[in-house]
Each structure stands twice: as structure tokens, then as C-alpha cells.
Amino acid sequence: MRTQHRLCAATQGTTPAKLIERLRSDHARVLLGTTRMALKEVANRCGFRDGAQLTRSFTRCFGVAPRAYRLLSGPPATTRRALDAREPPIEQALFKNESLP
């Protein structure tokens, strides 16, 4: 086990746990940007325990919450509820690199 850890650190520049977290978060990023799946479904498909774990991991890896990422780059919203969920202040803050309220 220790040898695998050293090998991963030497070849990938990170620990196995962080590499797995990054790969899962990358997959979640793709799903959030291309589908309208619920966050819970994205979390399950990417190997996270729940939406909260996905949110923590995604924010650690990319510096933005999954919901905000989807608002900026996800598929267009088609339902009234989804349109109401979009919050322009979040989008504006992310584009300007300002902190969120």
C-alpha cells in the first residue's frame, strides 16, 4: 500500500485520495455542464456519498460551488422553476472575482 502511495505521488504529484477526489469532481463538472440531472443524481453517478460531499469536494477542486458552476456553464434552463433559480448576483460576482454575499 505504501509503495502505491509513493508511486502515485511520484507520477501524479498528489496522493491517491486527492487524485480520486479530483477525478470524481472532474466527472461531476462534465455532468453539471452538459445535463440537467439533480445534484444528488450527479453525486451518486460520480461516487460521492451525497450532494453535500460533492459540494465540498467540488468547491475544494474548482473554487466554486456546483450550483454556481451550473448557472454559469450548464445547459439552458427550460422550466419556470429553473429560470427562477438563476441568481444574477452570483453570476456577476463570479465573473468579477468578487466574494459572494
N, C-alpha and C positions, 0 to 999 in steps of 0.2 A: 504494500500500500504506500509506504513512504517513497519507494522508488518511482511509483507512478506520479506521486505528487511532485517530486523533483523534476521528473521528465516533463510534466505539463508546465511547470514554472519555467523550465529552460526553453521549451519550444514555443509556448504560447504567451509567456510573460505574465502569467496570472495563475492563481490557484484553480484546481478543478471545480470547486464550488462556485467561484466567481465566473468561470468560463461557462458553466451550465446556466447560471443566472443570466448571463449576457445572451446566450443562445435562445433561452426561453423568452427573454424580453424582446429580442430581435424578431422572433416569430410573432409575438403579440403585436409589435409595431406594424408588421405586414398586415395582419388580420384587421387591426384597427383602421388602417389606411385604405383597405380595399373591401371591407364587408360592413354590414350593419349589425353584426352579432352583438348581443348583450355582453357587457364586461365579464359577467360570471361565465358565460359560454367561452369567451376568449381565454379566460383564466384556466378553465378546465382543459381546453384544447392544447394549451401551452405547458401544461404540467404544474400549474400553480394550485395551491390548496383552495384559494378563494379569491374574490375580487380585491380584497384588502391586501393580500400578499402580492398580487400582481401590481397594484398601485404603488406599493412601497418599492418593489424591485424596479419597476419601470421608471419611477421618479429618480431612483439612485443612478440608473444607467443613462438616462437621457435628460434629466433635469427638468422634466415637465410631466404632469400627471397624464394618465391615459385619456381622460375625458377632454382635457385641453388639447392634447395631440390630435384626437379625433376631430374636434371642432375645426382645427386648422388644416388638416390634411385628409380627413376621412371622406367617404362617399357623400354626395349631397343628400341632405335630409329631405324626405318627401312627405312626412306626416306633419300635421299641425303641432303635435306634441313635441316632435323632434325639432321643428323650427323654433318653438317657444323656448326650448332648452339651450339654444345658442345664446351666448352672452358676449356681446361685443366688447365690454371692458376687458375680459380675459384675453381675447384675441389682440386687442390693441396693446395691452401690457406685454404680451409675449413678443410682439413684433418690435416693440421699443426697448426690450430687455429691462423693463421695469419690474419691480416686485409687485406681486398680486396683493389686493387688499385683504 
